[in-house]
Amino acid sequence: MINILNKNIINLTKKHAFTLAEILITLGIIGVVAAITMPTLIKNYKAIVLRSQFNKAYTSFAQATQMILTQEFDNNPNLFEETNASDLLNYYQKHMRKAVKCDRGDICPTNIFPRAYNVSLGSTFVAKNYKTYTGYEMDIGCISDSSIVLQDNTFAIIDNGFPKKYITIDINGWRKAPNKLGHDFFMFQIVDGALKPMGSKGTGTARWNVCSKTSDSSVNGRGCTAKALSDKDYFKNLP
């Protein structure tokens, strides 16, 4: 009786066991599926991270801009245009938690900022380390004056502009790629006392508000900020 039972168990096991060929085929199918889906999953994950960093940076600077307007400028938006970038930098540092600033002529900690002396940030650093939306050499106009780094390594450049102030923000820090306009480097402008994304109504000029996947313009990507803010799939479709 015991022998019969053992034989039945062995036969049942044999019927339900996988052969080596079946296992290899299954692993092959899993590998093919992974090869197809992984790039999409990685791309979507990166898009989620960038969107989160973008929203956080925009919210931080927008709130600080509002606080400067109400607490420093007595709700007079014209004072943003009348205040130089150096003084404005001090206000942003005051209203942003543990922010570290580096103004023209300052001796800045090189573990935080890209250079010890922030005398010509545009020509000595931005032009050499940042590219346009499609990877071409970038125009540094209005991305060159005072800089500030937040606690999460968000790196921003505050520029005097003509006459409106510009704030260009690297949402994941200047040490982290890709360092491209419209990817992780976004330009904003202070208009009527509020921080506005470039490319939105009232910002920049038609020449500056470019956001094209085919353009080789040296300002291509400046106008992408508004799209990044309004299009939920923006970061999934970067060139």
The 8 nearest C-alpha neighbors of each residue, nearest first, counted from 0:
[[1, 3, 2, 4, 5, 6, 7, 8],
 [2, 0, 4, 3, 5, 6, 7, 8],
 [1, 3, 5, 4, 0, 6, 7, 8],
 [4, 2, 6, 0, 1, 5, 7, 8],
 [3, 5, 1, 7, 2, 6, 0, 8],
 [6, 4, 8, 2, 7, 3, 1, 9],
 [7, 5, 9, 3, 4, 8, 10, 2],
 [6, 8, 10, 4, 5, 9, 11, 3],
 [7, 9, 11, 5, 6, 10, 12, 4],
 [10, 8, 6, 12, 11, 7, 13, 5],
 [9, 11, 7, 13, 12, 8, 6, 14],
 [10, 12, 8, 14, 13, 9, 7, 15],
 [13, 11, 9, 15, 14, 10, 16, 8],
 [12, 14, 10, 16, 11, 15, 9, 17],
 [13, 15, 11, 12, 16, 10, 17, 9],
 [16, 14, 12, 13, 11, 17, 10, 18],
 [17, 15, 13, 14, 12, 18, 11, 19],
 [18, 16, 21, 22, 19, 15, 20, 13],
 [17, 19, 21, 20, 22, 16, 23, 15],
 [20, 18, 22, 21, 23, 17, 24, 16],
 [19, 21, 23, 18, 22, 24, 17, 25],
 [22, 20, 24, 18, 19, 23, 17, 25],
 [21, 23, 25, 19, 20, 24, 26, 18],
 [24, 22, 26, 20, 25, 21, 27, 19],
 [23, 25, 27, 21, 22, 26, 20, 28],
 [26, 24, 22, 28, 27, 23, 21, 29],
 [27, 25, 29, 23, 28, 24, 30, 22],
 [26, 28, 24, 30, 25, 29, 23, 31],
 [27, 29, 31, 25, 30, 26, 32, 24],
 [30, 28, 26, 32, 27, 31, 33, 25],
 [29, 31, 27, 33, 28, 32, 34, 26],
 [32, 30, 34, 28, 33, 29, 27, 35],
 [31, 33, 35, 29, 34, 30, 36, 28],
 [34, 32, 30, 36, 35, 31, 37, 29],
 [35, 33, 31, 32, 37, 36, 30, 38],
 [36, 34, 32, 33, 37, 31, 38, 39],
 [35, 37, 33, 39, 38, 34, 32, 40],
 [38, 36, 40, 39, 33, 34, 35, 41],
 [39, 37, 41, 40, 36, 42, 35, 34],
 [38, 40, 42, 37, 36, 41, 43, 35],
 [39, 41, 37, 43, 42, 38, 44, 36],
 [42, 40, 44, 38, 43, 39, 37, 45],
 [43, 41, 39, 45, 44, 40, 38, 46],
 [44, 42, 46, 40, 41, 45, 39, 235],
 [43, 45, 41, 47, 46, 42, 40, 48],
 [46, 44, 48, 42, 47, 43, 49, 41],
 [45, 47, 234, 43, 49, 235, 44, 48],
 [46, 48, 44, 50, 45, 49, 51, 43],
 [49, 47, 45, 51, 46, 50, 52, 44],
 [50, 48, 52, 46, 51, 47, 53, 45],
 [51, 49, 53, 47, 52, 48, 46, 54],
 [50, 52, 48, 54, 49, 53, 55, 47],
 [53, 51, 49, 55, 50, 54, 170, 56],
 [52, 54, 50, 56, 51, 55, 170, 49],
 [55, 53, 57, 51, 56, 52, 58, 50],
 [54, 56, 52, 58, 53, 57, 51, 59],
 [57, 55, 59, 53, 58, 54, 52, 170],
 [56, 58, 54, 60, 59, 55, 61, 53],
 [57, 59, 61, 55, 56, 60, 62, 54],
 [60, 58, 56, 62, 57, 61, 55, 63],
 [59, 61, 63, 57, 62, 58, 64, 56],
 [62, 60, 64, 58, 194, 63, 59, 57],
 [61, 63, 65, 64, 59, 60, 58, 66],
 [62, 64, 60, 66, 65, 61, 94, 67],
 [65, 63, 61, 67, 62, 66, 60, 68],
 [64, 66, 68, 62, 63, 67, 61, 69],
 [67, 65, 63, 69, 68, 64, 70, 62],
 [68, 66, 71, 64, 70, 65, 69, 63],
 [69, 67, 72, 74, 65, 66, 71, 70],
 [68, 70, 74, 73, 66, 67, 72, 71],
 [69, 71, 67, 66, 73, 68, 72, 74],
 [72, 70, 67, 73, 68, 69, 66, 90],
 [71, 73, 68, 74, 75, 69, 70, 78],
 [72, 74, 69, 75, 71, 70, 68, 67],
 [75, 73, 69, 68, 72, 76, 70, 192],
 [74, 76, 72, 77, 73, 78, 68, 192],
 [77, 75, 192, 191, 78, 79, 74, 68],
 [78, 76, 79, 80, 75, 81, 191, 192],
 [79, 77, 81, 80, 76, 82, 75, 72],
 [78, 80, 82, 77, 81, 76, 192, 164],
 [81, 79, 78, 163, 77, 82, 162, 164],
 [80, 82, 78, 79, 83, 77, 162, 163],
 [83, 81, 79, 80, 78, 87, 86, 84],
 [84, 82, 85, 86, 159, 87, 81, 80],
 [83, 85, 87, 159, 86, 158, 88, 157],
 [86, 84, 88, 87, 83, 145, 102, 89],
 [87, 85, 89, 88, 84, 83, 82, 90],
 [86, 88, 84, 90, 89, 85, 83, 91],
 [87, 89, 85, 91, 86, 90, 84, 92],
 [90, 88, 92, 86, 87, 91, 93, 85],
 [91, 89, 93, 87, 92, 88, 94, 67],
 [92, 90, 88, 94, 93, 89, 95, 63],
 [91, 93, 89, 95, 98, 90, 94, 88],
 [92, 94, 90, 91, 95, 89, 96, 98],
 [93, 95, 91, 92, 63, 90, 96, 66],
 [96, 94, 92, 98, 93, 91, 97, 63],
 [95, 97, 98, 94, 150, 149, 92, 93],
 [98, 96, 150, 95, 99, 149, 92, 93],
 [97, 99, 149, 92, 96, 148, 95, 150],
 [98, 100, 148, 147, 97, 149, 92, 101],
 [101, 99, 147, 146, 148, 102, 98, 92],
 [100, 102, 146, 107, 105, 147, 145, 117],
 [101, 103, 145, 105, 117, 104, 146, 85],
 [104, 102, 118, 117, 105, 145, 101, 144],
 [103, 105, 118, 116, 117, 102, 106, 101],
 [106, 104, 102, 103, 107, 116, 101, 117],
 [107, 105, 116, 115, 104, 108, 101, 117],
 [106, 108, 115, 105, 101, 109, 116, 112],
 [109, 107, 110, 111, 112, 115, 106, 114],
 [110, 108, 112, 111, 115, 114, 113, 107],
 [109, 111, 108, 112, 113, 107, 114, 115],
 [112, 110, 109, 108, 113, 148, 107, 152],
 [111, 113, 109, 114, 110, 108, 107, 115],
 [114, 112, 109, 111, 115, 124, 110, 173],
 [115, 113, 116, 112, 109, 117, 107, 108],
 [114, 116, 107, 106, 109, 108, 117, 113],
 [117, 115, 106, 114, 118, 105, 104, 107],
 [116, 118, 103, 120, 119, 104, 102, 114],
 [119, 117, 103, 104, 116, 120, 102, 144],
 [120, 118, 121, 117, 122, 123, 143, 144],
 [119, 121, 143, 124, 123, 117, 122, 118],
 [120, 122, 143, 125, 119, 139, 124, 123],
 [121, 123, 126, 124, 119, 120, 125, 139],
 [124, 122, 120, 121, 119, 125, 126, 127],
 [123, 125, 120, 127, 126, 121, 122, 128],
 [124, 126, 121, 128, 127, 129, 122, 120],
 [125, 127, 122, 124, 128, 129, 121, 139],
 [128, 126, 124, 125, 129, 123, 122, 130],
 [127, 129, 125, 126, 124, 178, 130, 173],
 [130, 128, 178, 125, 179, 126, 127, 137],
 [131, 129, 179, 134, 137, 136, 135, 180],
 [130, 132, 134, 180, 135, 137, 133, 179],
 [131, 133, 220, 180, 181, 219, 179, 134],
 [134, 132, 131, 135, 212, 238, 215, 213],
 [135, 133, 131, 130, 132, 136, 179, 215],
 [136, 134, 131, 130, 133, 137, 215, 217],
 [137, 135, 130, 217, 131, 134, 138, 126],
 [136, 138, 217, 130, 131, 139, 135, 218],
 [137, 139, 217, 140, 218, 136, 126, 131],
 [140, 138, 142, 121, 137, 126, 141, 143],
 [139, 141, 142, 138, 143, 121, 160, 218],
 [140, 142, 158, 160, 143, 139, 165, 159],
 [143, 141, 139, 140, 158, 121, 156, 144],
 [142, 144, 121, 120, 141, 158, 119, 156],
 [143, 145, 158, 157, 120, 156, 142, 146],
 [146, 144, 102, 157, 156, 101, 103, 85],
 [147, 145, 156, 101, 155, 157, 100, 102],
 [146, 148, 100, 155, 99, 154, 101, 156],
 [149, 147, 154, 99, 153, 98, 152, 155],
 [150, 148, 98, 153, 152, 151, 99, 154],
 [149, 151, 152, 97, 98, 148, 153, 96],
 [150, 152, 149, 153, 148, 172, 171, 154],
 [153, 151, 172, 149, 150, 148, 154, 171],
 [152, 154, 172, 170, 149, 148, 151, 171],
 [153, 155, 148, 169, 172, 168, 152, 147],
 [156, 154, 168, 147, 146, 167, 169, 148],
 [157, 155, 146, 167, 166, 145, 142, 158],
 [156, 158, 166, 145, 165, 146, 144, 84],
 [159, 157, 144, 165, 141, 160, 164, 84],
 [158, 160, 164, 84, 83, 165, 161, 163],
 [161, 159, 164, 162, 163, 141, 158, 165],
 [162, 160, 163, 159, 164, 141, 80, 165],
 [161, 163, 160, 80, 164, 159, 81, 79],
 [164, 162, 160, 80, 161, 189, 165, 159],
 [163, 165, 159, 160, 189, 158, 188, 162],
 [164, 166, 188, 158, 187, 157, 160, 189],
 [165, 167, 157, 187, 156, 186, 188, 158],
 [168, 166, 186, 156, 185, 155, 187, 165],
 [167, 169, 155, 185, 184, 170, 154, 166],
 [170, 168, 184, 154, 172, 183, 171, 153],
 [169, 171, 153, 183, 52, 53, 168, 172],
 [172, 170, 153, 169, 175, 183, 152, 52],
 [171, 173, 153, 152, 154, 169, 174, 175],
 [172, 174, 175, 169, 154, 178, 171, 176],
 [175, 173, 172, 176, 171, 178, 113, 152],
 [174, 176, 173, 172, 171, 177, 178, 183],
 [177, 175, 178, 174, 173, 179, 183, 171],
 [176, 178, 179, 175, 183, 182, 129, 130],
 [179, 177, 176, 129, 183, 184, 130, 173],
 [180, 178, 130, 182, 131, 129, 177, 184],
 [181, 179, 184, 220, 132, 131, 182, 185],
 [180, 182, 220, 223, 132, 185, 184, 183],
 [181, 183, 179, 180, 184, 132, 237, 177],
 [182, 184, 170, 169, 178, 179, 181, 185],
 [185, 183, 169, 180, 168, 179, 181, 182],
 [186, 184, 168, 167, 181, 224, 180, 183],
 [185, 187, 167, 221, 197, 166, 168, 224],
 [188, 186, 196, 197, 166, 195, 165, 167],
 [189, 187, 165, 195, 194, 164, 190, 166],
 [188, 190, 194, 193, 164, 195, 192, 163],
 [189, 191, 192, 193, 188, 195, 194, 163],
 [192, 190, 76, 193, 189, 77, 194, 79],
 [191, 193, 76, 190, 189, 68, 79, 194],
 [194, 192, 189, 190, 191, 195, 64, 65],
 [193, 195, 189, 61, 188, 190, 187, 64],
 [194, 196, 188, 187, 189, 193, 197, 190],
 [197, 195, 187, 225, 224, 199, 198, 188],
 [198, 196, 222, 187, 224, 199, 202, 225],
 [197, 199, 222, 208, 225, 196, 202, 223],
 [198, 200, 197, 225, 202, 196, 201, 195],
 [201, 199, 202, 198, 197, 195, 203, 196],
 [200, 202, 199, 203, 190, 198, 204, 195],
 [203, 201, 197, 200, 199, 198, 188, 204],
 [204, 202, 207, 208, 197, 201, 205, 198],
 [205, 203, 207, 206, 208, 202, 201, 198],
 [204, 206, 208, 207, 203, 209, 198, 202],
 [207, 205, 204, 208, 209, 218, 203, 219],
 [208, 206, 204, 205, 209, 218, 203, 221],
 [207, 222, 209, 198, 205, 221, 206, 204],
 [208, 210, 222, 219, 207, 220, 221, 211],
 [211, 209, 220, 223, 222, 219, 208, 221],
 [210, 212, 213, 214, 209, 219, 220, 132],
 [213, 211, 214, 238, 133, 210, 132, 237],
 [212, 214, 211, 215, 133, 238, 210, 216],
 [215, 213, 211, 216, 212, 219, 133, 210],
 [214, 216, 135, 217, 213, 133, 219, 131],
 [217, 215, 219, 218, 214, 135, 131, 137],
 [216, 218, 137, 138, 219, 136, 131, 215],
 [219, 217, 216, 138, 207, 221, 220, 137],
 [220, 218, 209, 216, 210, 131, 132, 217],
 [221, 219, 132, 210, 180, 181, 223, 222],
 [222, 220, 223, 208, 219, 186, 218, 209],
 [221, 208, 223, 198, 209, 197, 210, 220],
 [224, 222, 210, 220, 226, 181, 221, 225],
 [225, 223, 227, 196, 197, 226, 222, 185],
 [226, 224, 196, 198, 228, 227, 199, 223],
 [225, 227, 229, 223, 228, 224, 230, 233],
 [228, 226, 224, 225, 233, 230, 229, 223],
 [227, 229, 225, 226, 230, 224, 231, 54],
 [228, 230, 226, 227, 225, 231, 233, 224],
 [231, 229, 233, 232, 226, 227, 228, 225],
 [230, 232, 233, 229, 227, 228, 234, 50],
 [233, 231, 235, 230, 234, 236, 46, 227],
 [232, 234, 230, 235, 227, 236, 231, 237],
 [233, 235, 46, 236, 237, 232, 50, 49],
 [236, 234, 46, 232, 233, 237, 43, 42],
 [235, 237, 234, 233, 238, 232, 46, 42],
 [236, 238, 234, 235, 233, 182, 212, 181],
 [237, 212, 236, 133, 132, 182, 213, 211]]
